[in-house]
Amino acid sequence: MTDHLLAPNAVLQGADVALADNPLAPEDVVAGSPRSGIVSLAAVGDTEVGVWELGVGVVQDTEVDEAFVVLSGEATVDFADGTPSLELRAGSIGRLAAGARTTWTVRETLRKVYVA
């Protein structure tokens, strides 16, 4: 069994969770020198819960099916297919569809809890 950072019947402060470096592919970075970090907190059945962070800059991505809550930061997510943009800030709750091609424009380092 895999040990996870978040044990049953426990609590963590999302802003304080240490993240592992999550290098971005150079071809995905459109502008700036953003850094990315991630940590898996728990598995609930086949679902992963974790924290992800992206620094200031512009990055392209192909999404997985996930729901998320933004803990801190500010960003806009644009969709290649013309879906209306998402404006994200602390407290935003969103969902992304698997396979969606996105461009993340991060104005203030963004940290979110994801469920995927």
Buried (B, 14 or more C-beta within 10 A) or exposed (E): EEEBBBEEEEEBEBEEBEBEEEEBEEEBBEEEEBBBBBBBBBBEEEEBBBBBBBBBBBBBBEBEEBBBBBBBBBBBBBBEEEEEEBEBEBEBEBEBEEEBEBBBBBEEBBBBBBBB
